[in-house]
Amino acid sequence: MISTMTQDTYEPMSVSSEMTFPEAPFPHKYVHSVFDDLQDARQAFHTLRAAGFDARDIHIMRGWDYVEVVERRQTLVSFFSSKDYDGYLREAHRGSHILAVRLSRHEQMKQVRDLLAPHHAHLVKYIDTWTVAELLP
């Protein structure tokens, strides 16, 4: 866990090396995104926090950690066999970083897209049980 100082307080920024995914309902009700540069993902984290998103709902996984977790978790086979997730695994293999942010309301999709785009996010999708919405290619 990385901490950053913001206006006289310490704020945790989760860049996972724990080899675990966020708790349920992950991967549902999350906007998933890819960043080629970890610094861009960190800046996106701060932008999301400034917009009011809870730090506990924002998760950044380094690509190699993401791949290892996927390969170790047999229960996720059906989760990752979907074409909607293949791109994330492919990007993680390339060394990209995955940022996922949990939404409390469906209406936050466009807001999150607009907050992530300036930080060079790509493959931005909202994923829920019955819905997959591509927000940025």
N, C-alpha and C positions, 0 to 999 in steps of 0.2 A: 504494500500500500504506500502511496506517495502522498505527502501532505504539502500543501501550498499555503502561504500566508496571504490572507486577504483582509484588509482593513482591521487589524488588531485581533483577528481570529485565525485559527488553523482550520483548514477545510480539507477533509480527506478526499483524495482523488484515486479512485480504484483503477489501477492498471494491473490486472490480475496476473499473478504468477502462481496462483494457488491451484491451477489445473482443474477448476470447477466452473460450471456455468452458474449464472444467477439463479436464485430460487424460483420455484413455480410462481407465476405461470409461464416462465421463459420456455420457449421462444415466442409465445403468443402475447399479443398486446404490446409488442416492441417495434420500434423502428430500428432496423439493422442497417449498418453502413460500413463502408470500407475506406480506410485512409492508408495511403502509401507511406506517409511520414508520421511518426509517432508524435512529433511536435504539433502537427495539424490536429491530430485527435485530441491532444491535451488542450489546445486552444478552443476546440469545439466543446469540450467538457466545460470550460469556463464560460463560454457563451451560453450554453444551456443553463448553467447555474445562475447566471445573471438574469436570464429570462424567467427564473422561478422554478426550474426543475430541481427536484431533490437529488443530492449527490448519490444517495443509495439506489436511485433508479437509473443511474448512468454507469455503464460498464464498458471498459476498454480491455480487450485481450490482444496481446501480442500474437502475431500470426502463428509462430511455432507452438505457443501454448495452446492456442485454439485447435490446431491440428492434433496435438497430442491428446487433448481432452476428447475430441471427436473419435479418435482411433481407440481410446481406452473405454469409452462408454458404449457398450453393445446395445443398451436400451435406446440409444439414439439412432439406430440404423434406419428406422423408417423416417425419422426426422430429417436425416441427411440424404436419404435416397430421393427426396423430392427435388425436382429441377429448380425449385425456388431457392434451395440452399446450396446447390452445387457451386454456384459462383462464389459464395463466401468461402467455401473450403478451398477452391482453386486459388482465390486471392490470398488466403492464409498460407498456402503452400509457397506462394511467390514471396512471402515475407511481409505482406500487408497486415494492417491492424484492423480489428473489428470493434466498432463502437455500437453498442445497443442501448437504447433509452426506452424505458417503460412509459407508456402513455396512460394517463388517468382518464382521458376523454378522447374519443375518436376524432374530435375536431382539432386536436393538437397536431395531426399529421402534417398539414401544410406549414404550420409554424416551425416544427422541427426541421422539415425540409429546407425552409428558408434560413434557418440558423446554421445548418450544417454546410450548405452549398458554398459559402465564402471560404470555408476551411478545406476545400478540395475533396470533399466527400464524394464518393461514387458508389454505385450499386446500392442506392438508398431505397429500402422497401419497408412498408408497414406489413407486419405479418400477424395474423390472428387465426383463430381456429378455422374459420370459413372464408377468410379474406386475405388476399395478398395484393397489395397496391404498390406499384412501382412509382416512386416519387422522384427519383433521379436515375438516369441510366448508369 
